Amino acid sequence: MFSRRRVSSASLNLLLVLAAVTATACRGPARITLPTGAGTPFPGFADAYSQATADCRAIKTMSASLSLSGRTGSTKLAARIDAGFAEPARVRLEGYPRVNFGGKPFFVLVATGAEAVLVLTRDDRVLRGAAPSAIVEALAGVALDPYELRSVVSGCALGSVVPTGGRSFGNGWAALDAGDTTLYLREQAGRWRLLVAQRGSLTIEYSNFAGARPTTVRLHMTPASGRPGSDLTLGASQVEINVPLEDPVFNADVPATATPLTLEELRRALRTTEGAELTEAGSTEVAEAERTEITGQDQHGDAEARIRRAARGGTGPSLPPCPRASVLISSRAPRRLRLPDLRPLRPRALRPLRSALA
């Protein structure tokens, strides 16, 4: 029988869906305005789709530093994530709080196909046997499996689809029909780009392109019966493509002392606001740390240099203007760095964040 040892909700709320510790999280990009009307027949839809997705379809492996911000339901989100993806359906996500001066992640999620392991490293809990998409949905409000996660982050929306028809609109827009998915392409700078994908209540939007690859992904989920809406923004930086990711990257290091956790326990702990507290002094310290770090580094930063500085005993700047993570070291298995666990939030004068988490 699973242990009923309580999972720290304060720690859980600092998972992938980290309850925001400040009100200064970066705003997501503006929603894309789509064309309206019936449009006109677009006979070149297949070639347009092939051009728009050629680069992302060629991605076999990918590692990136991801920033997550937004909200699911009424819960604010802000996290820093190291991410690694490999075809056909392998993923590793390491989640850190937005302000992090070193130390181990709050969670590690590894998944291959339909198998997933979630380790809550600071609570010594482990979740096995749940579908990867169910774990991602519990954490972030959007159900995506490993294959879909790689496709979304790489710029191919929900994966390879086969458009069966298309319509063109003014100003370079085209809409393609692919089963239950509608893709919106736009011709920009002489090439077609996939900007929006819609499937059911989920809309995926791409912006801020670096060549053919989008660096900003927005996922918008409209509310439905029994499920809150979500509005998430992922910013990708320090991207490495088609660099081999060895098998150990996708293995979870589960401590022998870890206590089993169920999916329902995870959902319940993330839903509750009891114990999700923060010092007012801590909030001030976090904001001041952000201002100091932003002043001390450039817009692009150097995650690997920060890791090296931390390993030598110095903290160094670790946070650019928006939440970001240290890039996954993709050429070898992740190593456990013995870094000081510097905690900017003190446990005194606690006050509940019910306004943020209600």
Secondary structure, DSSP 8 states (H G I E B T S, - for coil): --------HHHHTTSTT---SSS-------------S--EE-TTHHHHHHHHHHHHHT-SEEEEEEEEEEEETTEEEEEEEEEEEETTTEEEEEEE-SS--SS--SEEEEEETTEEEEEETTTTEEEESS-HHHHHHHHHS----HHHHHHHHHT-TTS-----EEEE-STTEEEEEETTEEEEEEEETTEEEEEEEEETTEEEEEEEEETTEEEEEEEEE--BTTB--EEEEEEEEEEEES----GGGGS----TT-EEE-HHHHHHHHH--TT-EEEHHHHHHHHHHHHHHHHHS-SS--HHHHHHHHHTT-------SS-------TTS------------S-SSSEEE-HHHH-
